[in-house]
């Protein structure tokens, strides 16, 4: 399996037209074959029209059929894992084991969301039966559930070439909810995107699904993505990436004549609060765990711990010395793209110049390391950990210190005591995660801090680390703005992700045989339903 | 109980400052005492600060306590129904029976949402227990649920002085979800608003709830509402009203540094498709039912049937003659405000001038009736039914004909056959409701039309009428844009309304006693929870 560089528009492909670009190997620092043609606005319009034509049929598709399709995609990905991983290694510089694991996670997501689609519980079916004799007015039979929104546009992310990209969580959950999907491929891994896209199209054909179920568009720039978000036939957007990119799409969608939802998962600094008791009990373990969480994937995770909040003490300084030694020993590695690395370097250079901020471990870790990188064997992409430290007072007074530096850079905030830690917590913007490291007895006393963290993050972690996300029915990958554009009301990971792509419809006064299967008396789908006030899988009597 | 004209800011009241205004009696055509002072931007800021200070305590408040508070509000409203209805009659011109019924509905909503808060099912609790032995990685314990967003601003609507106003559905559902509420009173019924607001404050005190739980602000203009929507401490907005007003708030909220959700329920023309079989079987009944639905409350319902779609036939013409006779016999009545009536008159005059549009029943019903109104005993507010007719071809070609005229005016669209009816349905924008009148055997053949209507409306009604909304766990009062600003993903009526004011939070790795009660093993709240993949009210083993 090799990519050929054309966008996949329904069952066809884009013609020539847009600017061409190549994938970039961040380890060797070179572009490589083939050339990918940027799609045109006409391609975007055709993809939207095909998706809209497929949408009504998709809305009627039984959950079992959607599940079969998602399982078929997973099977296809597994059969071609070697090809996919080989291409992705070249395009991302990520390790084979990591990428194999990511393909497995992606297949797990596809199957989990497929099962959710088949089970039907996600539709929130509610039935109130008629009471024709009720006084003063008869009560009508009315039954409601979630129905798919229609064509969904998904923007692949740079940092997860599988799990948050072409067949990633947004695509899987939109398919599971009954929506056709148009993916705008991330130019950081176009070949991987094309291969995955073709495997999805194989599943579309094998399952006898209509053209327009899926399209994949390339673009070296932003025009195609913007055209898709503005297209009147597009009904929702999923995005994982930077705050700037996400907010631009959110603003574009909000300005449409018909505004549509953009579920953008954006920036997060993922604060880690480390209490004295935790250091007293487990300092060495926290050094290990935090170092791993902060450096895995060259820090390029949305859950990377970017803010470490400590109380000043001899034990805490000792802890930071141990951690610094481990960070200093962490080798430079290639970031995903030259652009990402460039932003990382600019970000750490700016932070190094910030008043009241010092490099952690001085020359070992801070700007000198960056200077070394520029002269390294990875001139365009090399990065090693660059940490900074400051005081709570400085942090509270300078909004720039709350901004994410995407990559292996964290900011240590020194507090004088618990109340100042709480003040730092209250000052936080929205985050995907917030972590508390506390001693066994200590956690019991931290109700106020835990409450503040729960108000600031989508996931609060006790004595763990923010990276490593469990994909499950209960997980929340979300958070108040700017972590997500919808303020954390939905999640992009976990089975709740399906509901993002749906709206409520109520049927009033319909005979049983005229209703969608989910709402019929016999409950042929077997979904959990709220029938006259009680949740049940039983048929309506 | 008499209003005194001051905004209620927490437990205090606004000082003098803003422009003053009086309530308007739409029947007598006069303003009357007392004078209401517009709140200032400082008042808005103080209300937001008080609400934000109360929010953390509110978020911790058990569902049972929120329910008790909502029940206390209902009890207070019931005890003062006579005073409330007397003031509302003067301010709205609505009939006593209607207003008494609306108070009863409002109290029913408060209690229903209170029960939902107490039961806790709305929080969507999900629990995945730990698997420390799992390979390759241990599975962490993680548990998630919906948590309140924080201070909510509610804009009272003009046309429901109780059910969609100060203690209406938005306020009740936000309280039930655990959010403090700031209401911007609608200037069409300021005295009613103040009386209801004071009864809410009595309940706040009686239940020992903090200052900032509730505030009520008056404004003759738009500045206070805008200041509230832009205030950084405000986290969500509820609105019921016009498309223009709703969209302005949506745009304001979207442009904030931190965008917040605005749940705006806006315009709707509520199409009614009447098939030949329905006329053959029940023409006289449909004349009665449709007339009642179209004229109740002088047409000032968001579910008013504003578009009637018929197939041309002798029977359909006979049907329209009967309906026209009833409409012609419908007396003029006072609309809610001079402003609403002015817009109604301007709207029908513009429609009367539209090419391809004819008045229904010629001089009986159309512009001449409007001219009569202007010379009537209700010079500023009088309105009687003014209907128009056009062809499907004209309707499909002129977007202006899809626009709502708020009040007792409907547009009849004549189709030549079923396919043309389907074409009209496909052309519709988003609506709160869509109604199908069909004969007993005929409905079976209308799958395509029903599917299109379900894609266009939040509630599809078979052989009923759009007005008269059942408040229940299963109801949907919502719809694709422009019916609602969020595209129908949520509902403003029914127990699902609570989820609008909440976001997801996941707790990972927490000891049982550190978790909120809803997430604890013993399930002290008794909520339905998804535990390791199964929905249950049982404790975690």
Boltz contact constraints between the chains, C-beta under 6 A:
constraints:
  - contact:
      token1: [A, 126]
      token2: [B, 473]
      max_distance: 6.0
  - contact:
      token1: [A, 126]
      token2: [B, 474]
      max_distance: 6.0
  - contact:
      token1: [A, 128]
      token2: [B, 472]
      max_distance: 6.0
  - contact:
      token1: [A, 128]
      token2: [B, 474]
      max_distance: 6.0
  - contact:
      token1: [A, 142]
      token2: [B, 474]
      max_distance: 6.0
  - contact:
      token1: [A, 144]
      token2: [B, 474]
      max_distance: 6.0
  - contact:
      token1: [A, 144]
      token2: [B, 476]
      max_distance: 6.0
  - contact:
      token1: [A, 254]
      token2: [B, 254]
      max_distance: 6.0
  - contact:
      token1: [A, 258]
      token2: [B, 481]
      max_distance: 6.0
  - contact:
      token1: [A, 443]
      token2: [B, 514]
      max_distance: 6.0
  - contact:
      token1: [A, 454]
      token2: [B, 505]
      max_distance: 6.0
  - contact:
      token1: [A, 459]
      token2: [B, 506]
      max_distance: 6.0
  - contact:
      token1: [A, 459]
      token2: [B, 508]
      max_distance: 6.0
  - contact:
      token1: [A, 460]
      token2: [B, 507]
      max_distance: 6.0
  - contact:
      token1: [A, 461]
      token2: [B, 508]
      max_distance: 6.0
  - contact:
      token1: [A, 461]
      token2: [B, 509]
      max_distance: 6.0
  - contact:
      token1: [A, 462]
      token2: [B, 509]
      max_distance: 6.0
  - contact:
      token1: [A, 462]
      token2: [B, 510]
      max_distance: 6.0
  - contact:
      token1: [A, 463]
      token2: [B, 509]
      max_distance: 6.0
  - contact:
      token1: [A, 464]
      token2: [B, 509]
      max_distance: 6.0
  - contact:
      token1: [A, 472]
      token2: [B, 128]
      max_distance: 6.0
  - contact:
      token1: [A, 473]
      token2: [B, 126]
      max_distance: 6.0
  - contact:
      token1: [A, 473]
      token2: [B, 530]
      max_distance: 6.0
  - contact:
      token1: [A, 474]
      token2: [B, 126]
      max_distance: 6.0
  - contact:
      token1: [A, 474]
      token2: [B, 128]
      max_distance: 6.0
  - contact:
      token1: [A, 474]
      token2: [B, 142]
      max_distance: 6.0
  - contact:
      token1: [A, 474]
      token2: [B, 144]
      max_distance: 6.0
  - contact:
      token1: [A, 476]
      token2: [B, 144]
      max_distance: 6.0
  - contact:
      token1: [A, 476]
      token2: [B, 504]
      max_distance: 6.0
  - contact:
      token1: [A, 476]
      token2: [B, 506]
      max_distance: 6.0
  - contact:
      token1: [A, 478]
      token2: [B, 504]
      max_distance: 6.0
  - contact:
      token1: [A, 481]
      token2: [B, 258]
      max_distance: 6.0
  - contact:
      token1: [A, 487]
      token2: [B, 503]
      max_distance: 6.0
  - contact:
      token1: [A, 488]
      token2: [B, 503]
      max_distance: 6.0
  - contact:
      token1: [A, 489]
      token2: [B, 503]
      max_distance: 6.0
  - contact:
      token1: [A, 491]
      token2: [B, 504]
      max_distance: 6.0
  - contact:
      token1: [A, 503]
      token2: [B, 487]
      max_distance: 6.0
  - contact:
      token1: [A, 503]
      token2: [B, 488]
      max_distance: 6.0
  - contact:
      token1: [A, 503]
      token2: [B, 489]
      max_distance: 6.0
  - contact:
      token1: [A, 504]
      token2: [B, 476]
      max_distance: 6.0
  - contact:
      token1: [A, 504]
      token2: [B, 478]
      max_distance: 6.0
  - contact:
      token1: [A, 504]
      token2: [B, 491]
      max_distance: 6.0
  - contact:
      token1: [A, 505]
      token2: [B, 454]
      max_distance: 6.0
  - contact:
      token1: [A, 506]
      token2: [B, 459]
      max_distance: 6.0
  - contact:
      token1: [A, 506]
      token2: [B, 476]
      max_distance: 6.0
  - contact:
      token1: [A, 507]
      token2: [B, 460]
      max_distance: 6.0
  - contact:
      token1: [A, 508]
      token2: [B, 459]
      max_distance: 6.0
  - contact:
      token1: [A, 508]
      token2: [B, 461]
      max_distance: 6.0
  - contact:
      token1: [A, 509]
      token2: [B, 461]
      max_distance: 6.0
  - contact:
      token1: [A, 509]
      token2: [B, 462]
      max_distance: 6.0
  - contact:
      token1: [A, 509]
      token2: [B, 463]
      max_distance: 6.0
  - contact:
      token1: [A, 509]
      token2: [B, 464]
      max_distance: 6.0
  - contact:
      token1: [A, 510]
      token2: [B, 462]
      max_distance: 6.0
  - contact:
      token1: [A, 514]
      token2: [B, 443]
      max_distance: 6.0
  - contact:
      token1: [A, 528]
      token2: [B, 535]
      max_distance: 6.0
  - contact:
      token1: [A, 530]
      token2: [B, 473]
      max_distance: 6.0
  - contact:
      token1: [A, 535]
      token2: [B, 528]
      max_distance: 6.0
